[in-house]
């Protein structure tokens, strides 16, 4: 009887051992399957990112650099410009008159002035930014008044006060300063690395800025752009203001390589 009991115990023990081995092997197989599936999923995800982002496509990166270069360029060379019409019938004994511009109607600071009559004849003028007093040579009854830091108005004195005058609507906008363009052109020649840093161009790129119809504004390497590199270029049209009150549309080409 005892022998029969021992045989049954051994049989049951063998069955339990077999089941334990089965579950153990099943768990190991499942773990291997999960590892393989995770690896395949990771490789597929990396491949998907590679195809979508295209890190090998340098033209996409260069295009972003050009767009950033234009934003930095415009910020470096911009200036403010305010324009208005003035009706001032001065009949006094002086050869010039002075009016007080109401500062509340201007968003930009009252800096220097450039004044002409409606025919474009220049009238000497001076603007005092502290008080808003504008002194104008009395050459007409109707004037065009421009105000910008780009100007350098002439000093005139001894003008008669005029209280009865009319101002037209004030038009204010940002334009490109010609004098700032000249300064940037000089910096390109003598301080290229500093200018590149200020314009936030990555060190792995070089850049050039060329104006189509302004011979004095050429920012390119002295010996030209190397022919062995791929150049990305983009044209932009901006308004350029000079110290003589001329406002022109100019085409600039920005290049990255």
Steps between C-alpha positions, in 0.01 A plus 500: 500500500780741592670430167183580309467832686862592421442428130193728494696776672780471245249508214329812636839666557605429143172648368547817707861531386393463138234768536746733673748450219225570245398829664861601545582437138181681396597808697849501348352475152260787567785717629703432185199589283449830685867590458486430125176696460642798695815502286301489175273780625801717598674451164176581317449816704855621433456429129173696502670803660784479253261502204282784635766734639753430222816597687694436183308780323722803570286727279227498766748612765651763270153639425435542871835675543420743217162585655671562835771707329236728344329555834833590666604714203175700505528549875859630470437754222142616560401853590171679571330737256203732561335693214230768498373803308518845654293804407662812647414846369753721671483874425746629758818697449736207561621274219412187699233392744478261795211270597460256786430142391264319740710209625191297595419426135840344429597145584863549400736747666528852356861500379622680184292646220505528122252750349412584138220687329257308279729551199786329685704814573698456820418733790750548782357360820590396853305287746556521873411157637466620861220749428379389158570846354541483122665796330446524125626737231201697371498410130140383453165446666500121454779268610592135520662422834707187565647411839767233550833441680645456150484875439735769627296820492665843480487746783295813439405763757300816549178365349157649553243302697206357304195379689256462212607196301360162392661157509391213280485139615827361629629188321766308693695192389832320528739531208866416433760765577754561223762623747456178700552302180827684441613424855413132458690486171809635676460248783478216247841606373681562831305295759337210317495261796348760729233588244418132442454457873274807525289375209475160675637302205627157620878467488477210252355736237632803313275772362479786251258793451485685167276789390388486137513875422722640775861470394631604842322217683691181418568249777678210331841331546784697343579218258141392445300204623683166453370306200532170687221573750121484469350848536145566620366847407181697561389844375325758718360842402521772768454878522828686546512855638800730459597824676360709213148366553498264203304181557555227241412134460816291479551129435748322726635149444597307813728200449604213728759227431 
